[in-house]
Amino acid sequence: MARKSVLTFFILAFAFAGLDAQEASMGALGPPPAAPSNVKAPDKPNDTGHGLLVKWDLSRDDGAGLDNVLAYEVWRSDAADGEYTKRGVAVKGTSEYDDTDDSERVNDEPNPDFIVTGKTYYYKVRAMAGGTAYSDFSEPGSGQAVENWYHKGKTPIMIGVIIFWAFVVYFIFKARQGQEFYVRPLAGINAVDDAIGRATEMGRPILFVLGTGTAGDIATIAGFTILSRVAKLTAEYQTPVLVPVNDPVIMAVAQETVRTAYLEAGRPELYKPENISYETAMQFPYVAAVNGIMLREKTATNFYMGIFHAESLILAETGNIAGSIQISGTDQISQLPFFIAATDYTLIGEELYAASAYLSKEPVQVGTLKAQDWAKAVLMAVLLAGAVLISLAIPFLKNLVDVNL
């Protein structure tokens, strides 16, 4: 009888120990949290129509304990009673999820997650606690993505554009009325007359290189303006100007530019179309052809105006061997050091654009140039004021011009 009592005691002790361990384990896991509620899916503002902002009311257990709610899972479907797929996870205390997917195709295959503008999507949200404890899904909420025609976060940019546009219109209007605007003298442009005069005295031609860009590049267009000025002076001095190009369109524009300049100078009979020649579209064969012209013709003055790449130093060093005065200008930052080191005068960056306005005196160009100067002044004033206000812990101006991309 005593043996049975001892055996029964140990069996009951092990059983109660197992129950205590199970209860302790359940206590650590905790009960499932309450489900979130009031799910909505309004359109995401300031986008192209492929995003929704899923919002919900937090579970009442969010924040009640360390493990009551760890995160929220967001699920999406094309129908209220359809199959839902998981879209993402939001951390505890968060009641919003950005569901954006504007990639219509992935790896040349249709993207199943792509959000179609105007299509209704349904969302459910559930809370996740420690371990594998999940709440029930919320009631579904729906929404449609709409393409927004205006990005409110870019209002400061719009204001800046309006201010700059006002400057442009005002200064062009004043320039057309005959008002003279001060343009800072450029040493490279002031040296043009002397360089052409030297070539005339030596009886040697002038070389004008428009670079290796295209006719639509801004730097090339500025080069055409400078070419017009140079060609007009060479017509007056009866000095040949050679313009080798690497693009048929540039060739056509250059021929018309030089022909018009000779006509304005009253020397149309001196114009020779063969002096504006097409060499080749390939970069280094074109450079070799230009170098050959320098050495054969012994050009007295070389102009490099436009877009240049790796050929900049090759051209400039060959011009030095030929004993030419060289004036360069480009907006290619990586090539400017070579031109500065190897040519006599260099127009740096924006000076190339300013040179075209400086030479042509065209009201549109001069007015635009002055508008840029005033816009830069306003921008510097805003930056200075912003730095002062931030130093004083006043973020007003920073918040005003902050752009939400």
Summary of the structure (lengths in Angstrom):
residues: 405
radius of gyration: 37.0
end to end distance: 84.7
largest distance: 138.7
contacts: 1254
relative contact order: 0.10
helix: 48%
strand: 20%
